[in-house]
Amino acid sequence: MHEPLKTTGAAAPRQGLLLAIDVGGTKTQVACYNIAHPRMNTRILATHADGLSGVPALQRILDAAHACVAEFGDLPVLSVAAVFPGVVRGPTLLMAPNTPGFERLDLQGLIAQAFGNAPVALDNDVKAGALAEVRWGSLAGVDNAIYLNL
C-alpha cells in the first residue's frame, strides 16, 4: 500500500490555458492547452476569407481561438503566443505580404484584449519555427545549422 504524497507547502499549478496562434500565408492553426490537466484542443482555418482584411480578418482568427478556448469551460487564458508571416516589430507587423490589412495594427494589444489582457508574445512565424527546432527538434544540441522554411 502506498502512502499519500506529502506536500511541502508548494503552490498547486495554476489553473488555466496556454494559447498558440500560428497565422500562415494560407492556413492558420490555433492550439489551446490546459496546463493543470494536460489536454490540447486545436483549430485549423484558412487564413484568408473573401472580403475580409485588417481588424475583421483578425477577429475571424480570434473567434476560432475563442471557440478552442470555450471547450475548456471557464478556464482563463494565462498567456498567448502568436506568430505571423512578415516583419514583426514590437506589437505590430511592419510588412505583412500574406495578411493584407494587418500592417501597423496593434496585434499584441488586440489579442491581449480579446483574452482578458493575457500576456502576448508576438514573433515572426519562421523565426518561431527555427527556435522550436533548436530547443526541441532536430537542431537541438547542434552548434551550427541553417534553417530553411519552404
C-alpha positions in Angstrom: 0.0 0.0 0.0 1.3 3.4 -1.0 1.3 6.3 1.5 -0.2 9.5 0.2 2.2 12.1 -1.1 3.1 14.8 1.5 3.2 18.4 0.3 5.8 20.8 1.3 3.6 23.8 1.1 4.3 24.4 -2.6 1.5 26.1 -4.5 -0.6 23.9 -6.8 -0.2 24.5 -10.5 -2.2 27.4 -11.8 -5.5 26.6 -13.5 -5.7 27.9 -17.0 -4.8 27.7 -20.6 -1.9 28.4 -22.9 -3.0 29.6 -26.3 -0.9 29.5 -29.5 -1.9 31.2 -32.8 0.1 30.4 -35.9 -1.0 32.6 -38.8 0.4 31.4 -42.0 0.2 32.5 -45.6 -2.6 30.1 -46.4 -3.8 28.5 -43.2 -4.0 29.5 -39.5 -3.6 27.0 -36.7 -4.8 27.5 -33.2 -4.0 25.4 -30.2 -5.0 25.8 -26.6 -3.5 23.7 -23.8 -4.8 23.1 -20.3 -1.8 23.1 -18.0 -3.4 21.6 -14.9 -5.0 18.6 -16.7 -2.8 18.1 -19.8 -5.1 18.3 -22.8 -5.0 20.2 -26.0 -7.6 21.4 -28.5 -6.8 22.7 -31.9 -8.5 24.5 -34.8 -7.3 25.0 -38.4 -8.9 27.6 -40.7 -8.0 29.3 -44.0 -6.0 32.4 -43.2 -8.0 34.4 -45.8 -11.7 34.9 -46.1 -13.3 36.7 -49.0 -13.8 40.4 -48.4 -12.0 40.4 -45.0 -8.8 42.2 -44.2 -7.4 44.1 -41.2 -9.4 44.0 -37.9 -12.3 41.9 -39.3 -9.8 39.3 -40.6 -8.0 39.2 -37.3 -11.3 39.0 -35.5 -12.2 35.9 -37.5 -9.0 34.2 -36.3 -9.7 35.3 -32.7 -13.2 33.9 -33.0 -11.6 30.5 -33.9 -9.3 30.8 -30.9 -12.2 31.7 -28.6 -14.0 28.5 -29.8 -11.0 26.5 -29.0 -10.8 28.0 -25.5 -14.5 27.6 -24.9 -14.2 23.8 -25.0 -12.4 24.1 -21.6 -15.3 25.9 -19.9 -14.4 28.9 -17.8 -10.7 28.5 -17.5 -8.7 31.7 -18.1 -6.1 32.1 -20.8 -2.8 32.6 -18.9 -0.7 33.6 -21.9 -0.8 33.8 -25.7 2.0 33.1 -28.3 1.1 34.4 -31.7 3.2 34.2 -34.9 2.7 35.9 -38.2 4.4 36.0 -41.6 6.1 39.3 -42.2 8.3 41.7 -40.4 7.3 41.8 -36.7 8.5 44.8 -34.7 7.2 45.2 -31.2 3.4 44.8 -31.1 2.9 45.3 -34.9 3.8 44.0 -38.3 5.7 46.4 -40.5 5.2 44.3 -43.6 2.6 41.7 -44.0 2.6 40.4 -47.5 0.3 37.4 -46.8 -2.1 39.1 -44.4 -3.4 42.3 -46.1 -4.5 45.0 -43.6 -2.6 43.6 -40.7 0.2 46.1 -41.2 0.5 48.6 -38.3 -2.3 47.0 -36.3 -1.6 46.7 -32.6 -1.7 43.0 -32.8 -0.3 42.5 -29.4 -2.9 44.8 -27.8 -5.9 43.4 -29.8 -5.0 39.8 -29.0 -4.4 40.6 -25.3 -7.7 42.5 -25.1 -9.5 39.5 -26.7 -8.3 37.2 -23.9 -8.7 39.1 -20.7 -5.5 41.1 -21.1 -3.4 37.9 -21.0 0.3 38.5 -21.8 1.0 38.1 -25.5 4.4 37.0 -27.1 4.4 38.0 -30.8 7.0 37.0 -33.4 7.7 36.0 -37.0 6.4 32.5 -37.9 9.7 31.4 -39.5 11.8 32.6 -36.5 9.5 30.8 -34.1 9.8 27.6 -36.2 13.6 27.8 -36.1 13.6 28.5 -32.4 11.4 25.4 -31.8 13.8 23.2 -33.8 16.7 24.5 -31.8 15.0 23.9 -28.5 13.1 20.7 -29.0 13.6 19.5 -32.6 16.3 18.1 -34.9 18.6 21.1 -34.3 18.7 20.6 -30.5 22.4 20.4 -29.5 23.7 21.4 -32.9 26.4 24.1 -32.9 26.0 25.4 -36.5 23.0 25.0 -38.7 20.9 26.7 -41.4 17.1 26.6 -41.0 15.3 26.8 -44.3 11.5 27.2 -44.2 9.7 26.4 -47.5 
